[in-house]
Amino acid sequence: MATITQQITEAYDRIARRGDLVRLADLRDELGETVNRHELDDVLRLMNRSGAAQLSPMSTQGDLTDHDRWSAVRVGSLQMHLISIR
């Protein structure tokens, strides 16, 4: 069975090219229910800290959907809505 990091990377690769910004809502949709939300959020934070991925907030908060808000990952005091993997 693939690690959560591998599952994230594989899901990202299915929906984007390396370096593209992807909505975490889309990534969660691609992963489906295969990963526990809390474990997924922890691994996304770890990937962000290690430099394996970059999490970013949406620059125009008015463009956020309810699904974007639900899918966000809190890092410090910020809600992150986007991911990029190189």
C-alpha positions in Angstrom: 0.0 0.0 0.0 1.3 3.5 -0.9 2.1 6.0 1.8 0.0 9.0 2.2 2.7 11.1 0.7 2.8 8.8 -2.4 -1.0 8.9 -2.6 -1.0 12.8 -2.5 1.7 12.9 -5.2 0.0 10.4 -7.4 -3.3 12.2 -7.1 -1.6 15.6 -7.9 0.1 14.1 -10.9 -3.3 12.8 -12.2 -4.8 16.3 -12.2 -1.9 18.7 -12.9 1.6 19.1 -14.2 4.4 19.5 -11.7 4.7 23.1 -10.5 1.0 23.9 -11.2 -1.1 25.3 -8.4 -4.0 23.0 -7.6 -6.9 23.6 -5.3 -6.8 21.4 -2.2 -10.5 20.8 -2.9 -9.6 19.2 -6.2 -6.9 17.2 -4.6 -9.2 15.9 -1.9 -11.8 15.0 -4.5 -9.2 13.0 -6.5 -8.1 11.2 -3.3 -11.7 10.4 -2.3 -12.2 8.7 1.0 -8.9 6.8 0.8 -7.1 8.9 3.4 -8.3 10.1 6.8 -8.7 13.9 6.8 -6.6 14.5 9.9 -3.8 12.3 8.7 -3.9 13.9 5.2 -3.8 17.4 6.7 -0.8 16.4 8.9 1.1 15.0 5.9 0.3 18.1 3.8 1.8 20.3 6.6 4.8 18.0 6.8 5.3 18.2 3.0 5.0 22.0 3.2 7.6 22.2 6.0 10.0 19.9 4.2 9.7 21.7 0.9 8.3 18.6 -0.9 5.2 20.8 -1.6 4.2 24.4 -1.2 0.8 25.2 0.4 -0.6 28.7 -0.4 -3.7 30.7 0.5 -6.0 31.8 -2.3 -5.0 35.4 -3.1 -8.6 36.4 -3.8 -10.7 35.1 -0.9 -13.9 36.2 -2.7 -13.3 33.4 -5.2 -13.4 30.7 -2.5 -16.3 28.2 -2.6 -17.7 26.5 0.5 -15.8 23.4 -0.7 -12.5 25.4 -0.9 -13.1 26.6 2.7 -13.9 23.1 3.9 -10.8 21.6 2.1 -8.4 24.2 3.5 -5.4 23.2 5.7 -4.5 25.5 8.5 -0.8 26.3 8.7 -0.1 28.7 11.6 -2.8 31.3 11.5 -3.4 30.9 7.7 -5.9 28.8 5.8 -4.1 27.2 2.8 -6.3 26.4 -0.3 -3.7 25.6 -2.9 -0.8 23.1 -3.4 2.1 22.9 -5.8 4.4 20.0 -6.0 7.7 20.2 -8.1 
